[in-house]
Amino acid sequence: MKNKSFHFQNSLGFTLIELLIVIAIIGVLSSVVVLAINPVQMMRKSRDATRLSDMTTISKALLLYLQSNESFPGTTATYGERERSETCGVACGGWDTSAVDCDSDGYAFIEPLITQGFLGQTPKDPLNTITTSCGGYHYRYYRYPNNSGQYGCNVNRGPFYILAVRLMETTGNPYPDSPGFSCNIDFNAGPLSSVCLGGGTYGTNCINFQRSFEWITGMYTK
């Protein structure tokens, strides 16, 4: 009779100890999976990937615009997106940002790319936030006339544009694949250098735009 009872209990499957061991293993594996597939981090990486894709799209449209117009869009005031405290309530120094439609015409960012048919709509940052001091997650654009070689930039190459992602979410500044843009900078001091080649004053004789943005690119007209 005892042998029969013992055989019956084993035919049901695991013993209590075996079940506890299996539960413990499942718990450990679940923790590993959650760490390996962190949904919050995955969302951040996805948004950063979107930002990089948007920069490629906008850069290509700017190049097409240059080929058609022999210049880049701007100044920002000419198309109603000179974003300053007195005009739009955000202190962005006249830069065009993806988060503010300064003239409320439905074209928040680099309007000429849309009105001239190079883009159906200019991409915006996935979060697209902004503060009154121009912080937050957004894209920025500015065209510098460079008619006097400001910041030590090469005046012979004409005006240049700056296109930037203010903040990425998965790395600090600079983002590893950021092309960067600078004038007359000594990079022996690192990618965020503020040292001018041959001496001089930063912000007058040289500039490193990477210091202000986590991803940035730019291009001269010539």
N, C-alpha and C positions, 0 to 999 in steps of 0.2 A: 504493500500500500504506500509506504514512504517513497519507494522508487518511482511509483506512478505519479505521486504529487510533484516530485522533483522534475520529472520529465514534462509535466504540464506547465510548470512555471517557466522553464526554458523555452518552451514552444511559443510563449507569448512574445518573445523578442529580447530586448535589453533588460539587464538587471538595473536596479536603482543607481548603483555606482557608475555603470556604463552610461546611463542617461545623463548623470551629472557631468561626466567627462565630456560628452558630446555637447551639452549646453555651454560648458566653459570654452570649448574650442570655437563654437559658433560665435560666442561673445567676443573672443579675441579677433577672429576673422572679420567680424562686423566693424570693430574699431579700426582695423587696418584699412578696410574699404572706405570708411568715412574719411580717414586721413588722406588716402590716395585720391579720392574723388570728392574733394571739398566743393560743394555747390557754389558757395560764395566766391571762392577763388576762381572757379571755372567761369562764372559770370564776369568777373573782372578781366580775365584773359580774353574772353569773347568780346567785351567792349573795347579793349585795347586793339584787338585784331581789326575791329570795325574802324577804329580811328586811323590805323595805318592804311587800310583800304581806301578810306575817304581822302586821305592826303594824296594818295596816288591818283585818284579820280580828279581831284581839284588841280593838282600839278599838271596833269595832261591837258585839262581844259585851259589853264593859264598859258600853256605853250601854244595851243591852237589860237588863243586870243592874240598872242604876240605875233604869230605868223600872219594873222589877218589884219591887225591894227598897227603893227610895228611899235607897240608899247603894251604895257600891262595895265589892267584896270586901275583907275585912281586919278587924282587923289580921292580919298574916301568921301570928302565933302562934296565932290561933284555928283555923287549918286546917293546922297542923303544918309550916309552911315558914318559920319565923323563923330564917334561916340565919346563925348565928354560930359562932365557933370552938368554943365549949363545947357546942353542940348538934349541929352538922353537920360540924365540922372545916374550915369555910371562914369567913373573916372578912369577911362581907358586911353587917355592921351590922343584921341582921334583915330585909334585903331578901329577897324571893322571887326566885330565879334559875331559868332554864330548865334549867340544867346539874346541879342537885342536887335529888334527891327526899329531903328531910330526914327525913320520917317513913316512907319506904319503902312507901308505899301505892299506888304506881303512877301518882300524879298529881304530877308534878314542878313544874308551873307554873300558878299561879292556879287552884287546885283547885275553888273554888266555881263557876267558869264551866262546869266539866265536870259536877260533881255536880248542878247545877241545870239541866242540859240546854242551856246556851247554846252550848257547843262539844262536839263528840265527843271531841276531844283538843286541848289547847292547843298551838299550834305551838312548835317549838323552833328555835334558831339552827341553820343548816345545819352549822356546825362544832361548836357546843355544847361548848366547853371551859371549864374553870375551874381556877384555882390556889388554893392555900390563902389567899392574900391577896385573893381575889376578882377576879383578872385573868382574861383570856381572852375568847373569843368566846361571848357568851351574851346572853339577854334578862333584863331585871330589872323587877320590879314592887314598888311600895310604896304604901300608903294612909296619908296623913298626917291625923291627927284634926283638926288646925288649930283646936282648941278654945280656944287662948290667943293665936292670931295669931302663932305662931312664924315666924321669919324675915321678919317684916313682912308676912306674907300676910293677905289680907282675911278676917277672921274671920267676917264676915257672909255669906260665900259657902260656909261649911261645910267639911267635909273635902274633900281632893282626892287624886287618884291620880297617880302618875308611872309611865309605861311607857317603857322605853328599850332601845335596842340599844347594848351597851357599845362595840363596835368594828365599823366598816364596813371594807371592804377596798380600795375604790377612791379614797377621799378621806380627808383628815384631819378634825379637829374644827373647826367643825361640818360635818356632811354638808349639802350645799347645800339640800336640801328638808326639813331638820329643823324641825318646828314650834317646838321649844323650850318651856321653861316656867321661869318665874322669879317672884320676889316682890320688889317694891320696888327694882328694879335700874335704874341709869342707863345706858342703852345708847349714850350718846354716846361711851363708851369702847370700843365694839365689841361683837360678838355674844357674846364670852366675858368680858364685863365683870364685875368683882367690886366695882364702886363702888355704894354705896347712895344712892338718891335722898334728898337732904336731909342727907346725912352718916350716920354710924353705922358699926357694925362688921359686916363681911361674915360670914355664918354665924350672926349674932345678929339684926341688923336687916334683913337682906336675904339672898337666895340666888339663884343662877343655876345651875339643874340642868344646863344645857348644858355647863358646864365639866367635868362628870364623865362625860358620855356623848356619843358621836358622832351619835346620832339619839335624839331624845326628844320625848315629848308628855305632856300632862297635862290634867286637867279637874277643876273644882270640882263639888261636889254641887249647888250652887244657881247 
